[in-house]
Amino acid sequence: MFRSSNMKRQRLSCVYHGKTRPIGPQCYGIGSKGLERVRVHQVEGGKQREPLFYASDIENAMPVGTFNSPGPSYKRNDFAIVTIFAQL
């Protein structure tokens, strides 16, 4: 889901809370309540451009391309994710 030295940044199409959403994952880890969270950049749809999703609520994730840069509001070391496993 995230970029490493030999992987591309994958744009995904997924279903989140019943709606199909094209997303670019930005940061993944454990939130303050001990649940897995993913900060995403929503290409379209949704009220927020860079919401925090519960990883367990993401369904049918499929790669649909790549992206080159994070969303416009992206900041490393996301304060909402206490333990970060991967980030851009």
DSSP file (Angstrom, degrees, kcal/mol; ACC not computed):
  #  RESIDUE AA STRUCTURE BP1 BP2  ACC     N-H-->O    O-->H-N    N-H-->O    O-->H-N    TCO  KAPPA ALPHA  PHI   PSI    X-CA   Y-CA   Z-CA
    1    1 A M              0   0    0      0, 0.0     9,-0.4     0, 0.0     2,-0.3   0.000 360.0 360.0 360.0 -25.8    0.0    0.0    0.0
    2    2 A F        -     0   0    0      7,-0.1     2,-0.3    85,-0.0    24,-0.1  -0.761 360.0 -93.8-119.6 163.4    2.9    2.3    0.6
    3    3 A R        +     0   0    0     -2,-0.3     2,-0.2     2,-0.1    84,-0.2  -0.540  40.5 170.6 -77.8 133.4    6.1    3.2   -1.2
    4    4 A S    >   -     0   0    0     -2,-0.3     3,-1.3     3,-0.3     5,-0.0  -0.693  56.7 -79.5-123.2-175.2    9.3    1.4   -0.5
    5    5 A S  T 3  S+     0   0    0      1,-0.3    -2,-0.1    -2,-0.2     0, 0.0   0.786 131.2  29.3 -61.1 -26.4   12.5    1.7   -2.4
    6    6 A N  T 3  S+     0   0    0      2,-0.1     2,-0.3     0, 0.0    -1,-0.3   0.222 108.3  80.9-119.0  16.2   11.3   -0.7   -5.1
    7    7 A M    <   -     0   0    0     -3,-1.3    -3,-0.3     3,-0.0     2,-0.2  -0.908  68.3-129.0-123.4 150.8    7.5   -0.1   -5.1
    8    8 A K        -     0   0    0     -2,-0.3     2,-0.7    -5,-0.1    60,-0.1  -0.582  35.5 -98.9 -89.8 158.1    5.3    2.5   -6.6
    9    9 A R        -     0   0    0     58,-0.5    58,-1.7    -2,-0.2     2,-0.5  -0.692  45.1-141.7 -77.0 115.1    2.7    4.5   -4.6
   10   10 A Q  E     -A   66   0A   0     -2,-0.7     2,-0.4    -9,-0.4    56,-0.3  -0.681   7.0-149.4 -88.5 125.4   -0.6    2.7   -5.4
   11   11 A R  E     -A   65   0A   0     54,-2.5    53,-2.8    -2,-0.5    54,-0.7  -0.750  26.2-157.8 -82.7 139.0   -3.8    4.6   -5.9
   12   12 A L  E     -AB  63  23A   0     11,-3.0    11,-3.0    -2,-0.4     2,-0.5  -0.861  21.2-147.1-121.3 152.9   -6.7    2.4   -4.8
   13   13 A S  E     +AB  62  22A   0     49,-2.6    49,-2.4    -2,-0.3     2,-0.3  -0.985  38.3 157.3-109.9 130.3  -10.4    2.1   -5.4
   14   14 A C  E     - B   0  21A   0      7,-2.2     7,-3.4    -2,-0.5     2,-0.5  -0.917  43.1-115.0-144.7 170.2  -12.2    0.9   -2.3
   15   15 A V  E     +AB  59  20A   0     44,-3.0    44,-2.8    -2,-0.3     2,-0.4  -0.961  32.1 178.4-109.6 127.3  -15.6    0.9   -0.6
   16   16 A Y  E >  S-AB  58  19A   0      3,-2.7     3,-1.4    -2,-0.5    42,-0.1  -0.979  71.1 -16.1-132.9 119.4  -15.7    2.8    2.7
   17   17 A H  T 3  S-     0   0    0     40,-0.7    -1,-0.1    -2,-0.4     3,-0.1   0.889 130.5 -49.9  51.4  44.6  -19.0    3.0    4.6
   18   18 A G  T 3  S+     0   0    0      1,-0.2     2,-0.4     0, 0.0    -1,-0.3   0.427 117.8 103.5  83.9  -0.6  -21.0    1.9    1.5
   19   19 A K  E <  S-B   16   0A   0     -3,-1.4    -3,-2.7     2,-0.0     2,-0.3  -0.941  70.5-123.4-120.0 138.3  -19.4    4.4   -0.9
   20   20 A T  E     -B   15   0A   0     -2,-0.4    -5,-0.3    -5,-0.2    -7,-0.0  -0.615  36.4-177.2 -74.9 131.8  -16.8    3.7   -3.6
   21   21 A R  E     -B   14   0A   0     -7,-3.4    -7,-2.2    -2,-0.3     2,-0.6  -0.992  26.2-142.4-136.7 128.0  -13.8    6.0   -3.1
   22   22 A P  E     +B   13   0A   0      0, 0.0    21,-2.4     0, 0.0    22,-0.7  -0.803  39.3 174.2 -84.9 124.7  -10.6    6.5   -5.1
   23   23 A I  E     -BC  12  42A   0    -11,-3.0   -11,-3.0    -2,-0.6    19,-0.2  -0.899  37.2-148.2-134.1 157.9   -7.8    7.0   -2.6
   24   24 A G  E     - C   0  41A   0     17,-1.8    17,-2.0    -2,-0.3    47,-0.2  -0.963  32.2-131.0-120.5 109.8   -4.1    7.5   -2.2
   25   25 A P  E     + C   0  40A   0      0, 0.0    15,-0.2     0, 0.0     3,-0.1  -0.367  30.4 172.9 -61.8 136.6   -2.9    6.0    1.2
   26   26 A Q  E     +     0   0A   0     13,-3.4    62,-1.9     1,-0.4     2,-0.3   0.761  61.8   4.5-111.7 -44.5   -0.7    8.5    3.0
   27   27 A C  E     -DC  87  39A   0     12,-1.4    12,-2.8    60,-0.2    -1,-0.4  -0.996  58.8-167.9-150.7 141.4    0.0    7.1    6.5
   28   28 A Y  E     +DC  86  38A   0     58,-2.9    57,-2.8    -2,-0.3    58,-1.8  -0.997  33.8  90.8-136.6 135.0   -0.9    3.8    8.2
   29   29 A G  E     -DC  84  37A   0      8,-2.2     8,-3.3    -2,-0.4     2,-0.5  -0.948  69.9 -40.3 176.9-153.9   -0.7    2.7   11.9
   30   30 A I  E     -DC  83  36A   0     53,-2.7    53,-1.8    -2,-0.3    52,-1.4  -0.881  48.8-145.7-106.5 128.9   -2.5    2.5   15.2
   31   31 A G  E >   -D   81   0A   0      4,-3.1     3,-1.9    -2,-0.5    50,-0.2  -0.185  38.1 -86.6 -82.8-179.7   -4.7    5.4   16.4
   32   32 A S  T 3  S+     0   0    0     48,-0.6    49,-0.1     1,-0.3    -1,-0.1   0.705 126.7  55.4 -64.3 -21.7   -5.2    6.6   20.0
   33   33 A K  T 3  S-     0   0    0      2,-0.2    -1,-0.3     0, 0.0     3,-0.1   0.293 120.7-104.8 -94.3   9.9   -8.0    4.0   20.6
   34   34 A G  S <  S+     0   0    0     -3,-1.9     2,-0.3     1,-0.3    -2,-0.1   0.601  80.8 125.1  82.1  11.7   -5.8    1.1   19.6
   35   35 A L        -     0   0    0      1,-0.0    -4,-3.1    20,-0.0    -1,-0.3  -0.774  68.7-100.8-106.3 150.0   -7.4    0.5   16.2
   36   36 A E  E     -C   30   0A   0     -2,-0.3    19,-2.0    -6,-0.2    20,-0.5  -0.488  45.2-174.3 -68.5 131.8   -5.6    0.5   12.8
   37   37 A R  E     -CE  29  54A   0     -8,-3.3    -8,-2.2    17,-0.2     2,-0.4  -0.928  15.6-159.2-128.8 152.6   -6.1    3.8   10.9
   38   38 A V  E     -CE  28  53A   0     15,-2.5    15,-3.2    -2,-0.3     2,-0.6  -0.985  10.2-148.7-132.8 121.4   -5.2    5.0    7.4
   39   39 A R  E     -CE  27  52A   0    -12,-2.8   -13,-3.4    -2,-0.4   -12,-1.4  -0.802  31.4-176.9 -84.5 126.4   -4.8    8.6    6.5
   40   40 A V  E     -C   25   0A   0     11,-2.3     2,-0.6    -2,-0.6   -17,-0.0  -0.849  32.2-132.6-124.4 158.2   -5.9    8.9    2.8
   41   41 A H  E     -C   24   0A   0    -17,-2.0   -17,-1.8    -2,-0.3     2,-0.6  -0.967  27.2-145.2-105.3 115.8   -6.1   11.5    0.1
   42   42 A Q  E     -C   23   0A   0      7,-3.4   -19,-0.2    -2,-0.6     3,-0.1  -0.723   7.2-160.9 -84.1 121.5   -9.5   11.1   -1.5
   43   43 A V  S    S-     0   0    0    -21,-2.4     2,-0.3    -2,-0.6    -1,-0.2   0.883  75.7 -12.0 -68.6 -38.5   -9.2   11.9   -5.2
   44   44 A E  S    S+     0   0    0    -22,-0.7    -1,-0.3    -3,-0.1    -3,-0.0  -0.976 107.6  40.3-156.2 160.4  -13.0   12.5   -5.4
   45   45 A G  S    S+     0   0    0     -2,-0.3    -3,-0.1     1,-0.2   -24,-0.1   0.043  71.7  73.2  82.9 163.6  -16.0   12.0   -3.2
   46   46 A G  S    S-     0   0    0      1,-0.1    -1,-0.2   -25,-0.0   -25,-0.0   0.200  82.3 -98.0  76.2 158.8  -16.4   12.5    0.5
   47   47 A K  S    S+     0   0    0      2,-0.0     2,-0.3     1,-0.0    -1,-0.1   0.780 104.9  54.8 -82.9 -29.0  -16.5   15.7    2.4
   48   48 A Q        -     0   0    0      1,-0.1    -6,-0.1    -7,-0.0    -1,-0.0  -0.824  66.9-149.7-108.0 145.6  -12.8   15.8    3.4
   49   49 A R  S    S+     0   0    0     -2,-0.3    -7,-3.4     1,-0.2    -1,-0.1   0.821  97.3  26.1 -78.8 -33.0   -9.9   15.5    1.1
   50   50 A E  S    S+     0   0    0     -9,-0.2    -1,-0.2    21,-0.0    -9,-0.2  -0.500  83.8 166.0-132.4  65.7   -7.6   13.8    3.6
   51   51 A P        -     0   0    0      0, 0.0   -11,-2.3     0, 0.0     2,-0.6  -0.225  39.0-114.9 -77.6 169.1   -9.7   11.9    6.1
   52   52 A L  E     -E   39   0A   0    -13,-0.2     2,-0.3   -15,-0.0   -13,-0.2  -0.932  34.9-162.8-104.9 116.0   -8.7    9.3    8.6
   53   53 A F  E     -E   38   0A   0    -15,-3.2   -15,-2.5    -2,-0.6     2,-0.6  -0.688  23.3-118.7 -98.2 150.4  -10.2    5.9    7.8
   54   54 A Y  E >   -E   37   0A   0     -2,-0.3     3,-1.5   -17,-0.2     4,-0.4  -0.801  23.5-142.0 -79.7 125.0  -10.6    2.8   10.0
   55   55 A A  G >  S+     0   0    0    -19,-2.0     3,-1.3    -2,-0.6    -1,-0.1   0.858  98.6  59.3 -59.5 -36.1   -8.6    0.1    8.2
   56   56 A S  G 3  S+     0   0    0    -20,-0.5    -1,-0.3     1,-0.3   -19,-0.1   0.687 101.6  55.3 -68.3 -16.9  -11.1   -2.5    9.2
   57   57 A D  G <  S+     0   0    0     -3,-1.5   -40,-0.7     2,-0.1     2,-0.5   0.469  81.8 102.6 -94.6  -2.8  -13.9   -0.6    7.4
   58   58 A I  E <   -A   16   0A   0     -3,-1.3     2,-0.3    -4,-0.4   -42,-0.2  -0.715  54.7-175.2 -82.5 124.3  -12.0   -0.5    4.0
   59   59 A E  E     +A   15   0A   0    -44,-2.8   -44,-3.0    -2,-0.5    -2,-0.1  -0.882  52.0   6.5-122.4 152.1  -13.5   -3.1    1.7
   60   60 A N  E    S-     0   0A   0     -2,-0.3     2,-0.3   -46,-0.2    -1,-0.2   0.829  72.5-172.8  52.3  42.9  -12.7   -4.3   -1.8
   61   61 A A  E     +     0   0A   0     -3,-0.2   -47,-0.2   -47,-0.1    -1,-0.2  -0.530   7.4 174.6 -70.7 126.4   -9.5   -2.4   -2.2
   62   62 A M  E     -A   13   0A   0    -49,-2.4   -49,-2.6    -2,-0.3     2,-0.2  -0.999  34.1-113.9-134.3 134.7   -8.1   -2.7   -5.7
   63   63 A P  E     +A   12   0A   0      0, 0.0   -51,-0.3     0, 0.0     3,-0.1  -0.478  34.0 171.7 -66.3 136.5   -5.1   -1.0   -7.2
   64   64 A V  E     -     0   0A   0    -53,-2.8     2,-0.3     1,-0.4   -52,-0.2   0.177  59.3 -53.0-130.3  14.5   -6.2    1.4  -10.0
   65   65 A G  E     -A   11   0A   0    -54,-0.7   -54,-2.5     2,-0.0    -1,-0.4  -0.951  62.8 -78.5 145.1-164.5   -2.9    3.2  -10.8
   66   66 A T  E     -A   10   0A   0     -2,-0.3     2,-0.3   -56,-0.3   -56,-0.2  -0.831  25.3-147.9-129.5 167.7   -0.2    5.1   -9.1
   67   67 A F        -     0   0    0    -58,-1.7   -58,-0.5    -2,-0.3    -2,-0.0  -0.970   6.0-152.7-136.5 156.2    0.4    8.6   -7.7
   68   68 A N  S    S+     0   0    0     -2,-0.3    -1,-0.1     1,-0.2   -59,-0.0   0.778  73.5  25.8 -99.6 -31.5    3.5   10.7   -7.5
   69   69 A S  S    S-     0   0    0      1,-0.1    -1,-0.2   -60,-0.0    19,-0.0  -0.946  79.1-103.1-137.4 155.4    3.0   13.0   -4.6
   70   70 A P        -     0   0    0      0, 0.0    -2,-0.1     0, 0.0   -44,-0.1  -0.121  55.0 -75.3 -66.9 170.9    1.0   13.1   -1.3
   71   71 A G    >   -     0   0    0    -47,-0.2     3,-1.6     1,-0.1   -21,-0.0  -0.202  50.6-101.6 -62.2 161.2   -2.2   15.2   -0.9
   72   72 A P  T 3  S+     0   0    0      0, 0.0    -1,-0.1     0, 0.0   -31,-0.0   0.717 120.4  42.8 -63.4 -23.0   -1.8   18.9   -0.5
   73   73 A S  T 3  S+     0   0    0      2,-0.0    -2,-0.1   -24,-0.0   -23,-0.0   0.348  83.3 134.1-103.2   6.1   -2.3   18.9    3.3
   74   74 A Y    <   -     0   0    0     -3,-1.6     2,-0.4     4,-0.0   -33,-0.0  -0.299  29.2-178.9 -63.6 135.5   -0.2   15.8    4.0
   75   75 A K        -     0   0    0     -2,-0.0     3,-0.2     0, 0.0    13,-0.1  -0.999  27.6-118.3-132.9 132.7    2.3   16.1    6.9
   76   76 A R  S    S+     0   0    0     -2,-0.4     3,-0.1     1,-0.2   -49,-0.1  -0.228  95.4  34.0 -61.8 158.7    4.7   13.3    8.0
   77   77 A N  S    S-     0   0    0      1,-0.2    -1,-0.2     2,-0.0   -50,-0.0   0.945  89.4-142.0  57.9  53.8    4.3   11.8   11.5
   78   78 A D    >   -     0   0    0     -3,-0.2     3,-1.5     1,-0.2    -1,-0.2  -0.196   2.0-142.8 -48.9 122.9    0.5   12.2   11.5
   79   79 A F  T 3  S+     0   0    0      1,-0.3    -1,-0.2    -3,-0.1    -2,-0.0   0.728  97.2  61.1 -64.8 -22.8   -0.5   13.3   15.0
   80   80 A A  T 3  S+     0   0    0      1,-0.1     2,-0.6   -49,-0.1   -48,-0.6   0.581  94.4  69.6 -82.0 -10.1   -3.7   11.2   14.8
   81   81 A I  E <   -D   31   0A   0     -3,-1.5   -50,-0.3   -50,-0.2     3,-0.2  -0.928  62.5-172.3-113.4 110.5   -1.7    8.0   14.4
   82   82 A V  E    S+     0   0A   0    -52,-1.4     2,-0.6    -2,-0.6   -51,-0.2   0.910  79.1  31.6 -71.0 -45.1    0.1    7.1   17.6
   83   83 A T  E    S-D   30   0A   0    -53,-1.8   -53,-2.7   -52,-0.0     2,-0.5  -0.961  80.1-155.4-117.7 114.1    2.2    4.2   16.2
   84   84 A I  E     +D   29   0A   0     -2,-0.6   -55,-0.3   -55,-0.2     3,-0.1  -0.778  19.3 175.1 -95.0 126.7    3.1    4.6   12.5
   85   85 A F  E    S-     0   0A   0    -57,-2.8     2,-0.3    -2,-0.5   -56,-0.2   0.783  73.1  -0.9 -93.6 -36.2    3.8    1.4   10.5
   86   86 A A  E     +D   28   0A   0    -58,-1.8   -58,-2.9   -85,-0.0    -1,-0.4  -0.988  64.7 165.3-155.5 144.7    4.2    3.2    7.1
   87   87 A Q  E      D   27   0A   0     -2,-0.3   -60,-0.2   -60,-0.2   -61,-0.1  -0.980 360.0 360.0-155.6 161.8    4.0    6.7    5.7
   88   88 A L              0   0    0    -62,-1.9   -61,-0.1    -2,-0.3   -12,-0.1   0.461 360.0 360.0 -75.9 360.0    5.0    8.6    2.6
